Amino acid sequence: MISPLAHVDPQAKLGQNVKIHPFAFVDANVEIGDNCEIMPYASIMSGTRMGKNNKVYQGSIIGADPQDFRWKGEPSYCYIGDNNVIREHVIINRGITAEKGTRVGNDCFIMAESHIGHDTVIKGSSVIGNDVTIAGDAEIGECSILSSGVILHEKSTVGEWVLIKGGCRISGNVPPFVIMAHNPAAYFGVNAVILRKHGYTEDEIDEVAKAYRHVYQSGTSVFNALRRINADLPDDRVRKTITSFIERAGLKLVAIPRDLEE
């Protein structure tokens, strides 16, 4: 169903059973997959590639021009996966080059008034709360939750299964499985309730807690904490997820004093 009161550019490619409501705007060079719904006053801008079964609510702008002085008008892209809910007045910017692009995975719930900056990657099954601000070139791992009002600064990386509490400001790397809270951001424990609901065993949750006692509560450097984790924890998915993230982050983590990073 395409309302005659909507603007859909003839060059846009629409899948089967797509609903475009009155006063929605679909630009040229847009692809929208099957069973998507675009609500009134939502705008899907040039360079957007949207998968199946997405719902975009009123006033949202998907694929907006990047807010970065490095972008000089060249073609760039915004990729939205399948089964996402994008609530009212969300803004998602495109990337600043054609090579990378902004990417939202599958099964995400993005709440009202949130802003996702250029070239950010949200890997899927994540919840972005009301009024969350995510700057450019950030990354959010699978199954993570950013509560309302969180600010994620440029080039910050959030691991999988993370909970960041409301209003927290993050500038840096948040490792997997943790809860972060307060300002400045502080380690607030293990995201045990969510892990338990999704199949992690009590032994695995204890391993996570043990790993982060080394990182956040032992007073040693991250380098030494990493050595202790490798020595103390079994070689399983928990240890591999934590250690690989810390290694990729160059031992630099949120809520670690700089003199203890290395």
C-alpha positions in Angstrom: 0.0 0.0 0.0 1.5 3.3 -1.1 -0.6 6.4 -0.2 -1.1 8.9 -3.0 -0.2 11.5 -0.4 3.3 10.1 0.1 6.3 11.0 -2.1 8.0 7.9 -3.5 10.7 8.6 -6.1 10.2 6.5 -9.3 13.8 5.3 -8.9 13.3 3.8 -5.4 13.1 0.0 -5.3 10.4 -1.4 -3.1 9.8 -5.0 -2.1 6.5 -6.9 -1.7 3.8 -5.7 0.7 5.6 -2.4 1.6 3.3 0.1 3.3 4.1 3.8 2.7 1.7 6.1 4.7 0.6 9.6 3.9 3.2 12.3 3.9 6.2 9.9 4.1 9.1 10.6 1.8 11.1 8.0 0.0 14.1 9.4 -2.0 15.8 8.1 -5.2 18.6 5.5 -4.8 16.7 3.8 -1.9 16.0 0.1 -1.5 13.3 -1.1 0.9 12.7 -4.9 1.5 9.5 -6.9 1.8 6.9 -6.2 4.5 8.4 -2.9 5.6 6.2 -0.1 6.9 7.0 3.6 6.7 4.8 5.8 8.9 3.6 9.4 8.2 6.3 12.1 8.0 9.2 9.6 8.0 11.9 10.1 5.5 14.0 7.4 3.8 16.9 9.3 2.1 19.2 8.5 -0.8 21.7 5.8 -0.1 19.5 3.8 2.3 19.4 0.0 1.9 16.7 -1.5 4.1 16.0 -5.2 4.6 12.7 -6.9 5.4 10.1 -6.5 8.1 11.2 -3.1 9.4 8.8 -0.5 10.8 9.9 3.2 10.8 7.7 5.5 12.9 6.6 9.1 12.4 9.2 11.8 11.9 12.3 9.5 11.6 15.0 10.2 9.1 16.9 7.2 7.8 20.0 7.8 5.7 20.4 11.5 6.5 23.5 13.3 5.3 26.5 12.7 7.6 27.3 15.5 10.0 31.0 15.5 9.4 33.2 18.1 7.7 35.1 15.3 5.9 32.0 14.5 3.8 32.1 16.5 0.6 28.9 15.2 -1.0 30.2 11.9 -2.4 27.8 8.9 -2.5 27.5 7.0 0.8 25.2 4.5 2.4 23.1 3.5 5.4 22.3 -0.2 5.8 19.4 -1.4 7.9 18.9 -5.1 8.4 15.7 -7.1 9.0 13.0 -7.0 11.8 14.0 -3.6 13.2 11.7 -1.2 15.0 12.7 2.5 14.6 10.6 4.7 16.7 9.6 8.4 16.4 12.1 11.1 15.4 15.1 8.8 15.2 17.9 10.1 12.9 20.4 7.7 11.4 23.2 9.3 9.3 24.8 7.7 6.3 28.6 7.0 6.2 31.0 9.6 4.9 32.5 7.3 2.2 31.0 4.6 0.0 33.3 1.9 1.3 32.0 1.5 4.9 28.6 3.0 5.7 26.4 3.1 8.8 25.0 -0.3 9.6 22.2 -1.5 11.9 21.9 -5.3 12.1 18.8 -7.4 12.6 16.2 -7.4 15.4 17.1 -4.0 17.0 14.7 -1.7 18.9 15.7 1.9 18.5 13.6 4.2 20.7 12.3 7.7 20.1 14.6 10.8 19.6 17.8 8.7 19.3 20.6 9.8 16.9 23.0 7.3 15.3 26.0 9.0 13.7 27.9 8.3 10.5 29.7 4.9 10.0 28.5 3.5 13.3 27.9 -0.2 13.5 25.1 -1.7 15.6 25.5 -5.5 15.3 22.0 -6.7 16.1 19.5 -7.7 18.7 20.3 -4.5 20.6 18.1 -1.9 22.3 18.8 1.8 22.0 16.8 3.8 24.5 15.0 7.1 24.2 17.2 10.1 23.4 20.4 8.1 23.1 23.2 9.9 21.2 25.7 7.8 19.3 28.5 9.7 17.6 30.3 8.6 14.4 32.5 5.6 14.0 31.2 3.9 17.1 30.4 0.2 17.4 27.9 -1.7 19.6 28.1 -5.4 20.0 25.2 -7.8 19.8 22.5 -8.0 22.5 23.5 -4.8 24.2 21.3 -2.2 25.8 21.9 1.5 25.9 19.4 3.0 28.3 17.7 6.4 27.9 20.0 9.4 27.6 23.2 7.5 27.1 25.9 9.5 25.2 28.4 7.3 23.2 31.3 9.4 22.0 33.1 9.1 18.6 35.0 5.8 18.0 33.8 4.2 21.2 33.3 0.5 21.2 30.7 -1.4 23.3 31.1 -5.2 23.6 28.3 -7.8 23.4 25.7 -8.3 26.2 26.5 -4.9 27.8 24.0 -2.8 29.8 24.8 0.9 30.0 22.5 2.7 32.5 20.6 5.8 31.7 22.4 9.1 31.3 25.9 7.5 31.3 28.6 9.1 29.1 30.9 6.7 27.4 34.2 7.7 25.8 36.2 4.6 25.1 35.8 0.8 25.2 33.3 -1.1 27.3 34.1 -4.8 27.5 31.5 -7.6 27.1 29.0 -8.8 29.7 29.3 -5.7 32.0 27.0 -3.1 33.5 28.3 0.5 33.3 26.7 3.4 35.3 27.3 6.9 36.7 29.3 9.8 35.4 32.2 9.4 35.0 31.4 5.9 33.9 32.1 3.2 36.4 32.0 -0.6 36.4 28.7 -1.6 38.1 28.9 -5.4 37.9 28.1 -8.2 35.6 24.9 -8.2 33.4 23.9 -11.4 35.1 20.1 -11.2 34.8 20.2 -10.8 31.0 22.9 -13.5 30.6 20.9 -15.9 32.7 17.8 -15.4 30.6 19.6 -16.1 27.4 21.3 -19.4 28.3 24.5 -18.5 30.0 25.2 -21.0 32.9 25.9 -20.0 36.5 29.5 -21.2 36.0 29.9 -19.0 33.0 28.5 -16.0 34.9 30.9 -16.7 37.7 33.8 -16.7 35.2 32.7 -13.3 33.9 32.7 -11.9 37.5 36.1 -13.4 38.2 37.5 -11.9 35.0 36.3 -8.4 35.9 37.5 -8.7 39.5 41.0 -8.9 37.9 40.3 -6.0 35.5 38.4 -3.5 37.7 38.9 -4.5 41.4 42.5 -5.8 41.8 44.3 -2.5 41.4 46.7 -4.0 38.8 47.2 -3.0 35.2 45.0 -4.2 32.4 48.0 -6.0 31.0 48.5 -8.0 34.2 44.7 -8.5 34.5 44.7 -10.1 31.1 47.5 -12.5 32.0 45.6 -13.5 35.2 42.4 -14.1 33.2 44.2 -16.4 30.8 45.7 -18.2 33.7 42.6 -18.5 35.9 39.7 -19.0 33.5 39.0 -22.1 31.3 39.6 -21.7 27.6 35.9 -21.3 26.7 33.6 -18.8 25.0 33.5 -16.5 28.0 37.3 -16.1 28.2 37.7 -15.9 24.5 35.1 -13.1 24.2 36.6 -11.0 27.0 40.3 -11.4 26.1 39.8 -10.9 22.4 37.9 -7.6 23.1 40.6 -6.4 25.5 43.3 -7.2 23.0 41.5 -5.5 20.2 41.0 -2.4 22.4 44.7 -2.1 23.0 44.2 -2.7 26.7 42.3 0.7 26.9 39.0 0.3 28.7 36.4 2.7 30.2 36.6 3.2 34.0 40.3 2.2 34.2 42.8 4.9 35.4 45.2 5.7 32.7 48.2 4.6 34.8 46.7 1.1 35.0 45.9 0.6 31.4 49.2 -1.0 30.5 
